[in-house]
Amino acid sequence: MPSDRPAIAPYLIAVVLFTFTACGSEQASLADRQAAVAEAGSEVMPFNLDETTHIFTDTATGGVQDVVADDKTEQTNIELIRRHLQDEAAKFRVGDFSDPEATHGPEMPGLSILKERFGEISLTLTETDLGATITYSTDDAEVVDAIHAWFSAQTSDHGDHAE
């Protein structure tokens, strides 16, 4: 028996194709962004990104950023990580976030608040067996949220190089 309703199959196929196309281009955009960040990062970070891992952990008062060598025998990478995070911590303490900005762009989530309110953030640098750790701590909820947003953006941007 013929129906007065139009056939739904062509519309359903169009919706499914649009969804797959949109998802595919979103994944391609993320991959393109991660490749661009890796390239920019290689200009800022002296160690080999493919042989290290960035680990960003949110805490109630800020967060913990670990950078570790994937191979514990790579002493050169470990020393480069330590030196880089020492330099970054010194810059961050005076409000200089130019390296993350050069790597991730000026619109990076959380960055503007960190630059404006750096004096409210306590930074502690610790050397570890595989690299180094920077601990960020503050009493202000807005600054904590900015640290969390900044960490999330870095985790996404660094892709396979981050956790």
Secondary structure, 3 states (H helix, E strand, C coil): CCCCCCCCHHHHHHHHHHHHHHHHHHHHHHHHHHHHHHHHHHHHCCCCHHHEEEEEEEECCEEEEEEEECCCCCHHHHHHHHHHHHHHHHHHHCCCCHHHHHHHCCCCCCHHHHHHCHHHCEEEEEEECCEEEEEEECCCHHHHHHHHHHHHHHHHHHHHHEC
